[in-house]
Each structure stands twice: as C-alpha cells, then as structure tokens.
Amino acid sequence: MKQVDYIIVGQGLAGTLLAHFLQDGGKSVFLIDAGEQGTATKVAAGIINPITGRRYVKSWKVDTLIPFAKETYRSLEVLLGISIFHPRPIIRTLFNVREENDWLARTADPAYAPYMQDVADLENYQDHSIKAFSYGELKHSAQVDIGLLAKTYRLLFKEKDQLLEEKFDYEKIDFEGGKIRYGNMEAEKLIFCEGAQAVSNPFFNYLPFGGAKGEVLIVRIKETHFEKILKHRVFIVPLTDGTYWIGSSYNWKFEHSQPTEDGRQFLAARLEEVLKVPFEIVEHRAAVRPTVKDRRPFLGSHPEWPQLYIFNGLGTKGASLGPYWAKQMARHLLLDVPLDKEVDIQRFA
Ligand SMILES: Cc1cc2nc3c(=O)[nH]c(=O)nc-3n(C[C@H](O)[C@H](O)[C@H](O)COP(=O)(O)OP(=O)(O)OC[C@H]3O[C@@H](n4cnc5c(N)ncnc54)[C@H](O)[C@@H]3O)c2cc1C
C-alpha cells in the first residue's frame, strides 16, 4: 500500500496549483487524471482581465487576485523553467457614444484608474483591423499559458511516480479507518479538482454547477504582428509561437463538448468582421468551463465524508482566481485556516 498525505483527482489548473501549494507545505500528493484533450485548462487563452462586462466593472477581488496570480506564475516559471506569464494590455472596442462615456467615467474613478489607460494605443491593429467607433485600453492584464503550466507539471509528477493516468472510479473508494483508500493508495484526504466533469461526481453533484461550453480557433494572420490583446466581437490573443487564439463562444446548452461546424463558422465570421488581412485556421478546439450558479468558487469538505474535499468552480476566470484560492485551499488543508465564507461550500448546507 502506497501512503500519501493527499490524493488529488484532476490535474487541470485547479489540481496543479493545489498540488503545488501542498507540496510547498511539505506534504506528499498523488494525482489521478484521465489525460483527456478538450478540457478547460488545455483550451483556455488564460486571459487575466481586471475590468469586464458591458458596464466595465472591476472583477471580484481583482486588487488582491492579480498581484498574487502574477507572483505565483512568476515563481512557477522559475521552478519549472518555462515562460507562462505574458503581460499584455487589452484594447477594448467601444461601439458608440454611450459606451465611450461610460468608459471615460470609469477612468475618472480612482479605484479604476490604475487599470485604465487614458488613450488607447492600437499598435498594429491600427492598420490591420476595421476601425471601430472608439477604443479603451486596460493595464495589468495578461495572458497566462495555463495549458503549458499543467503540461510541464504533469511531466514532473510522472517522473516522480506521482500520477496515475486513468478515469477515477468512484465505486473503488474506501473509507476504512478514517482514511481514504483507492487501489493501492492510502491517503489522509482526497480532493476532487475535476472541473466541469464534477457534475458526474456522486459525492458533490448536489452543488449548483453550471457549465458553459466554449469553442476557440487558433489562427495565423498574414502580414502582421500584434502584441496586445484586442477585444472586438471576439478576443484576439497573441500566442508565443506567432499564432493567435480567437475566442470564444458561450453555450449553456450543449449535447457534447466537441468542436462543431457552427462554432467554427461563428468565430471565423466574427474575425472576418474585424480583420482587414487574411487569416488561416490551424486548429479548432472546444471545452466546458466549470462555471457555477453564484459565480463563486467551490472550496470545502463533504458534509458526511470529512476526508473528501472539492476545489472547483474557477469558471471563466481560472487564470486569475486559481492561484489565490488554491493557496487558501492549501492553507485550510495544511493549517486548518477557515475558508472564506463566500467560497466555502457550507453556503449550500
Ligand atoms: C473556451 C474557454 C476559454 C477560456 N478562457 C479563459 C481565459 O481567457 N481566462 C481564464 O482565466 N479562464 C478561461 N477559461 C476558464 C479556465 O479554463 C478554467 O477556469 C480553468 O482551466 C479550470 O481548471 P480546472 O482544473 O478546474 O478544470 P479542467 O481544466 O477541466 O481540469 C479538470 C481535469 O480533471 C480531469 N478529470 C475530471 N474528472 C476526472 C475523473 N473523474 N477522473 C480523472 N480525471 C478527471 C480532466 O481530465 C481534467 O484534466 C476558459 C475556458 C474555456 C473552456
């Protein structure tokens, strides 16, 4: 029987960050992950966006989340020898006078000023995209290669014999003697980090999961080079290999999580409306975002099985929410620090 402190089910962004902080706290972890393609962490752009929505509202806890996320990703870059945190301003298209006025009103608010540029600099978009009514520009935004982070950490876990590549079988879990047993593994606690697939988890499917499918295109854009992110009908996000991430659609009703012809056409048509130059589609991906009804992550232990935990619900903002809440989850597990009531699943008790 192999003994570990924690078993983590799911090695997307949530499971990877949690494993990282638990190991950092001196504990042993073992991960079980099915290794599927088409999961949120593998498909996402990883945009960190401080101000979102039609009303240009600051994202929840953004003043705390962004600096912590930056610090975490920077330290992971050093640990793993990779480059994942790419600061990139976001240019936001303003479509009419009302939007421009709302934007300007926000820039006058001292709480928003640090995130907003007075005048947008369109760089190469100036010549290569269709001119819109007006533009705003955001600072302290970034693109994080969360897919590369999970992939690189996975190699490390495999090398150290800490990862089992299989679909977790809930029937095989055993609670003998207050511990968790699964196959030849024995652990003090088990944490489910299954993303959108948690809807099939018999222990936690009582939680109000949502699930929003998104499709994205990876494209090459001829004769140009953009450094910034543009939000104009779709997001155009420069990737480090010279391609661009174009996304994404939002579907709350879907039959499967695979890419569809409709999704491809929708995104390609949007991009055609924005660019003056031709582009070539090199990939088409889809995944389901682990959204939740009240838009707050799910952290905490099962009401009847205190050895079972969940860390989920990173929704549409895993890149910014992940590090802070993974750290809080780790402190709760390691030091019994109470969870923030807003994220504790006790709110559904
Ligand atoms: C199209 C799209 C665009 C997005 N864009 C952004 C963005 O720009 N910025 C941002 O911050 N966020 C974005 N997101 C959201 C972000 O991807 C998620 O918040 C984050 O990746 C969720 O990570 P997770 O680990 O909870 O879930 P996942 O990435 O789904 O990982 C769960 C893992 O668990 C495994 N698993 C699940 N169940 C089992 C089981 N029973 N047994 C074994 N393994 C299991 C899965 O195979 C997977 O590897 C986007 C998501 C999508 C789909």
PDBQT file of the ligand as one rigid body, heavy atoms in Angstrom, charges set to zero:
ROOT
HETATM    1  C1  LIG A 401     -13.121  28.230 -24.284  1.00  0.00    +0.000 C 
HETATM    2  C2  LIG A 401     -12.597  28.610 -22.948  1.00  0.00    +0.000 A 
HETATM    3  C3  LIG A 401     -11.917  29.798 -22.794  1.00  0.00    +0.000 A 
HETATM    4  C4  LIG A 401     -11.439  30.172 -21.545  1.00  0.00    +0.000 A 
HETATM    5  N1  LIG A 401     -10.712  31.328 -21.429  1.00  0.00    +0.000 NA
HETATM    6  C5  LIG A 401     -10.235  31.687 -20.232  1.00  0.00    +0.000 A 
HETATM    7  C6  LIG A 401      -9.436  32.869 -20.105  1.00  0.00    +0.000 A 
HETATM    8  O1  LIG A 401      -9.118  33.534 -21.083  1.00  0.00    +0.000 OA
HETATM    9  N2  LIG A 401      -9.029  33.225 -18.861  1.00  0.00    +0.000 N 
HETATM   10  C7  LIG A 401      -9.312  32.473 -17.756  1.00  0.00    +0.000 A 
HETATM   11  O2  LIG A 401      -8.895  32.852 -16.666  1.00  0.00    +0.000 OA
HETATM   12  N3  LIG A 401     -10.042  31.354 -17.865  1.00  0.00    +0.000 NA
HETATM   13  C8  LIG A 401     -10.506  30.944 -19.055  1.00  0.00    +0.000 A 
HETATM   14  N4  LIG A 401     -11.242  29.808 -19.164  1.00  0.00    +0.000 N 
HETATM   15  C9  LIG A 401     -11.587  29.097 -17.933  1.00  0.00    +0.000 C 
HETATM   16  C10 LIG A 401     -10.428  28.223 -17.429  1.00  0.00    +0.000 C 
HETATM   17  O3  LIG A 401     -10.047  27.382 -18.465  1.00  0.00    +0.000 OA
HETATM   18  C11 LIG A 401     -10.892  27.407 -16.222  1.00  0.00    +0.000 C 
HETATM   19  O4  LIG A 401     -11.335  28.281 -15.190  1.00  0.00    +0.000 OA
HETATM   20  C12 LIG A 401      -9.807  26.509 -15.640  1.00  0.00    +0.000 C 
HETATM   21  O5  LIG A 401      -8.977  25.981 -16.621  1.00  0.00    +0.000 OA
HETATM   22  C13 LIG A 401     -10.469  25.389 -14.851  1.00  0.00    +0.000 C 
HETATM   23  O6  LIG A 401      -9.497  24.494 -14.405  1.00  0.00    +0.000 OA
HETATM   24  P1  LIG A 401      -9.918  23.159 -13.651  1.00  0.00    +0.000 P 
HETATM   25  O7  LIG A 401      -8.656  22.492 -13.254  1.00  0.00    +0.000 OA
HETATM   26  O8  LIG A 401     -10.920  23.461 -12.586  1.00  0.00    +0.000 OA
HETATM   27  O9  LIG A 401     -10.713  22.285 -14.734  1.00  0.00    +0.000 OA
HETATM   28  P2  LIG A 401     -10.181  21.465 -16.021  1.00  0.00    +0.000 P 
HETATM   29  O10 LIG A 401      -9.253  22.261 -16.809  1.00  0.00    +0.000 OA
HETATM   30  O11 LIG A 401     -11.418  20.946 -16.688  1.00  0.00    +0.000 OA
HETATM   31  O12 LIG A 401      -9.395  20.260 -15.407  1.00  0.00    +0.000 OA
HETATM   32  C14 LIG A 401     -10.012  19.150 -14.809  1.00  0.00    +0.000 C 
HETATM   33  C15 LIG A 401      -9.109  17.929 -15.006  1.00  0.00    +0.000 C 
HETATM   34  O13 LIG A 401      -9.645  16.846 -14.292  1.00  0.00    +0.000 OA
HETATM   35  C16 LIG A 401      -9.705  15.692 -15.107  1.00  0.00    +0.000 C 
HETATM   36  N5  LIG A 401     -10.824  14.897 -14.603  1.00  0.00    +0.000 N 
HETATM   37  C17 LIG A 401     -12.102  15.295 -14.410  1.00  0.00    +0.000 A 
HETATM   38  N6  LIG A 401     -12.826  14.313 -13.864  1.00  0.00    +0.000 NA
HETATM   39  C18 LIG A 401     -11.977  13.260 -13.708  1.00  0.00    +0.000 A 
HETATM   40  C19 LIG A 401     -12.133  11.943 -13.177  1.00  0.00    +0.000 A 
HETATM   41  N7  LIG A 401     -13.303  11.527 -12.663  1.00  0.00    +0.000 N 
HETATM   42  N8  LIG A 401     -11.056  11.114 -13.188  1.00  0.00    +0.000 NA
HETATM   43  C20 LIG A 401      -9.855  11.543 -13.679  1.00  0.00    +0.000 A 
HETATM   44  N9  LIG A 401      -9.647  12.776 -14.166  1.00  0.00    +0.000 NA
HETATM   45  C21 LIG A 401     -10.703  13.630 -14.179  1.00  0.00    +0.000 A 
HETATM   46  C22 LIG A 401      -9.909  16.236 -16.519  1.00  0.00    +0.000 C 
HETATM   47  O14 LIG A 401      -9.469  15.291 -17.483  1.00  0.00    +0.000 OA
HETATM   48  C23 LIG A 401      -9.030  17.488 -16.460  1.00  0.00    +0.000 C 
HETATM   49  O15 LIG A 401      -7.680  17.188 -16.783  1.00  0.00    +0.000 OA
HETATM   50  C24 LIG A 401     -11.686  29.356 -20.411  1.00  0.00    +0.000 A 
HETATM   51  C25 LIG A 401     -12.327  28.142 -20.572  1.00  0.00    +0.000 A 
HETATM   52  C26 LIG A 401     -12.793  27.755 -21.829  1.00  0.00    +0.000 A 
HETATM   53  C27 LIG A 401     -13.463  26.427 -21.986  1.00  0.00    +0.000 C 
ENDROOT
TORSDOF 0
